[in-house]
């Protein structure tokens, strides 16, 4: 159980590395190349104003990298794994809050049915573990939303007959959706390469199945994709 929990965290870290580390370093590298190009072009002379501007960009991006490393360090070493009772709405809120920068950057509109969420019974979960599962699934769901002003639908229902909560993550009306989903949900069996999204999806499925006796399934649509998370509320015992 502990192993799969840590694997989930590693999968999320793999997805976060480009935003936290790679992108700022790339910008800093481009600024440094710009300085070198101007020096070479002007026989070793570069206007002070331009130099200061480029150095400021490099300094800002390196500060971002330092902050990102600190965040990832805290993320990778967090403790926990004590199951508690929480509302499903709280767990979704935490996942969306964690990804708020990415959602704002892509200008994704989140459609939720909070009236339904308010009526859901509480669930017994390990908060860190379940937050990671939700974060991973949301990351995968927004993956094909390459166009700005796209839509992600999150809808949860309670199945009273077997006390299951069913949550659907739907990113539709997107031409990239089916192709993107195909690479995750139906990968080439002959390929030895496992993408971070495939890794995250498989580990999330394993955790939900092994630790909560639930399921994560996927559907391909003509204009998008859908991830369906089904898990028990946990009854009355923590």
PyMOL commands that set and color helices and strands:
alter all, ss='L'
color gray80, all
select helices_A, chain A and resi 2-41+48-77+88-98+100-106+114-118+127-143+177-185+196-212
alter helices_A, ss='H'
color red, helices_A
select strands_A, chain A and resi 83-86+109-112+123-126+151-159+164-171+215-221+224-232
alter strands_A, ss='S'
color yellow, strands_A
deselect
rebuild
show_as cartoon
